[in-house]
Amino acid sequence: MLAILVMATGLAAAPEPRPLTLPIATELAKTAIAACAASGAHVSAAVVDAHGNVLAVLRDEQSPKPPIAAPRKANAAVVFDQPGSVMEPRQKTDPDFAAKIAADPDYLNPHAGSLPLHVGTAVVGGLAVADTTHETADQCARAALAKFPQFH
């Protein structure tokens, strides 16, 4: 009887498949960079997991900057579960929110071009595009995400 209980417990504790893997994160970042390149913008893109840990950071070889902002933007999308296009104006009008950003500038950048990645109601990661205008970054991130229907 104990053996059956142990086996049943082992089956119940099997880990669920992760929806955001390194290959998917890399393809998502590549897709975002390609979306921007198609409009003449040379950017960086980053994908982080549900804990804000970087899975992929890619930089177009013609991007004008090192890829510093993209991981910070992707992390902010995860931490606050909001797109940068919502967080950016909020930072200007909500002093408490602005204080949270200011307290952790090496990990949080609430600017447009970042999107949380959801599966159901769960945040499973974040995508961000940086090193172009915020409007262009937002368009590229949204265009990339549209090609990955498993995230919304």
GUGU-66083 format. One record per residue (C-alpha): x, y, z; residue in three letters. Coordinates in Angstrom, 2 decimals, padded with zeros to 5 digits. Example, Ala and Ser with C-alpha at 12.3 -4.5 7.8 and 13.67 -1.06 7.14 Angstrom:
<pts>
        xx        yy        zz   res
    012.30   -004.50    007.80   ALA
    013.67   -001.06    007.14   SER
</pts>
This chain:
<pts>
        xx        yy        zz   res
    000.00    000.00    000.00   MET
    002.86    002.39    000.79   LEU
    004.40    001.74   -002.64   ALA
    001.13    002.67   -004.33   ILE
    000.92    005.89   -002.33   LEU
    004.51    006.81   -003.20   VAL
    003.88    006.13   -006.88   MET
    000.66    008.14   -006.88   ALA
    002.36    011.02   -005.10   THR
    005.19    010.94   -007.62   GLY
    002.72    011.14   -010.49   LEU
    000.85    014.03   -008.94   ALA
    004.07    015.99   -008.39   ALA
    005.26    015.78   -012.00   ALA
    006.29    019.24   -013.16   PRO
    004.12    020.96   -015.71   GLU
    005.73    021.85   -019.03   PRO
    007.14    025.35   -019.15   ARG
    005.48    027.50   -021.79   PRO
    008.47    029.83   -022.15   LEU
    011.63    027.96   -023.08   THR
    014.98    029.20   -024.32   LEU
    014.22    028.32   -027.97   PRO
    010.85    030.12   -027.80   ILE
    012.39    033.13   -026.03   ALA
    015.10    033.36   -028.67   THR
    012.56    033.17   -031.51   GLU
    010.40    035.81   -029.83   LEU
    013.37    038.18   -029.53   ALA
    014.41    037.50   -033.14   LYS
    010.87    038.17   -034.32   THR
    010.78    041.50   -032.48   ALA
    014.12    042.56   -033.98   ILE
    012.94    041.53   -037.45   ALA
    009.72    043.54   -037.03   ALA
    011.75    046.64   -036.24   CYS
    014.32    046.00   -038.97   ALA
    011.48    045.82   -041.51   ALA
    010.66    049.43   -040.63   SER
    014.31    050.52   -040.60   GLY
    014.83    050.47   -036.83   ALA
    017.85    048.62   -035.42   HIS
    017.11    047.52   -031.88   VAL
    017.75    045.18   -028.99   SER
    015.16    042.74   -027.66   ALA
    014.97    040.77   -024.46   ALA
    012.76    038.03   -023.06   VAL
    012.65    037.25   -019.34   VAL
    010.91    034.46   -017.43   ASP
    008.18    034.81   -014.82   ALA
    010.78    035.76   -012.19   HIS
    012.43    038.42   -014.37   GLY
    015.45    036.25   -015.13   ASN
    016.83    036.87   -018.59   VAL
    016.29    034.05   -021.06   LEU
    017.40    035.86   -024.21   ALA
    018.91    039.21   -025.15   VAL
    019.60    039.89   -028.79   LEU
    020.95    043.01   -030.44   ARG
    020.76    043.96   -034.10   ASP
    024.37    044.49   -035.16   GLU
    023.40    047.99   -036.31   GLN
    021.72    048.95   -033.05   SER
    023.16    052.24   -031.77   PRO
    023.40    051.11   -028.13   LYS
    024.39    048.15   -025.98   PRO
    021.40    046.00   -024.93   PRO
    020.89    047.40   -021.45   ILE
    017.36    048.81   -021.50   ALA
    015.55    045.82   -023.03   ALA
    016.04    043.40   -020.10   PRO
    015.04    046.12   -017.62   ARG
    011.90    046.88   -019.62   LYS
    010.96    043.19   -019.90   ALA
    011.47    042.74   -016.14   ASN
    009.24    045.73   -015.36   ALA
    006.48    044.20   -017.52   ALA
    006.70    041.03   -015.40   VAL
    006.98    042.73   -012.01   VAL
    004.01    045.05   -012.59   PHE
    002.11    042.83   -015.08   ASP
    001.56    045.80   -017.35   GLN
    002.79    046.91   -020.76   PRO
    005.29    049.74   -020.80   GLY
    002.79    051.88   -022.69   SER
    000.67    051.83   -019.50   VAL
    003.55    052.11   -017.03   MET
    005.33    055.03   -018.73   GLU
    002.55    057.60   -018.14   PRO
    001.83    056.05   -014.73   ARG
    005.41    056.79   -013.65   GLN
    004.72    060.49   -014.29   LYS
    001.45    060.63   -012.35   THR
    001.78    058.04   -009.55   ASP
    004.46    059.01   -007.00   PRO
    004.39    055.62   -005.26   ASP
    004.91    053.82   -008.56   PHE
    007.69    056.25   -009.54   ALA
    009.38    055.59   -006.18   ALA
    009.35    051.82   -006.82   LYS
    011.01    052.36   -010.19   ILE
    013.56    054.79   -008.76   ALA
    014.43    052.32   -005.99   ALA
    015.50    049.65   -008.51   ASP
    016.71    051.37   -011.72   PRO
    019.13    048.57   -012.60   ASP
    016.21    046.15   -012.98   TYR
    013.16    048.24   -013.86   LEU
    012.47    050.45   -016.86   ASN
    008.75    051.20   -017.32   PRO
    008.90    052.53   -020.88   HIS
    006.81    051.58   -023.89   ALA
    008.06    048.61   -025.86   GLY
    007.59    046.05   -023.09   SER
    004.80    043.52   -022.71   LEU
    004.00    040.89   -020.11   PRO
    003.55    037.38   -021.53   LEU
    000.51    035.50   -020.25   HIS
   -000.70    031.95   -020.46   VAL
   -004.22    032.04   -019.08   GLY
   -004.08    034.45   -016.18   THR
   -000.48    033.62   -015.26   ALA
    002.41    035.89   -016.15   VAL
    005.04    033.57   -017.65   VAL
    007.52    036.20   -018.81   GLY
    008.10    039.52   -020.48   GLY
    009.21    040.80   -023.88   LEU
    010.83    044.15   -024.53   ALA
    012.29    046.08   -027.42   VAL
    014.65    049.00   -026.85   ALA
    017.04    051.42   -028.54   ASP
    014.50    053.15   -030.76   THR
    011.57    055.47   -030.08   THR
    009.15    054.17   -027.50   HIS
    006.35    054.17   -030.08   GLU
    008.37    052.08   -032.53   THR
    009.52    049.72   -029.77   ALA
    005.91    049.19   -028.71   ASP
    004.80    048.47   -032.29   GLN
    007.61    045.95   -032.80   CYS
    006.94    044.15   -029.52   ALA
    003.22    043.90   -030.30   ARG
    003.93    042.68   -033.85   ALA
    006.24    039.99   -032.51   ALA
    003.82    038.89   -029.80   LEU
    001.04    038.56   -032.39   ALA
    003.06    035.74   -034.00   LYS
    003.08    033.78   -030.73   PHE
   -000.59    033.07   -029.98   PRO
    000.27    030.91   -026.97   GLN
    000.99    034.18   -025.15   PHE
   -001.44    037.05   -024.87   HIS
</pts>
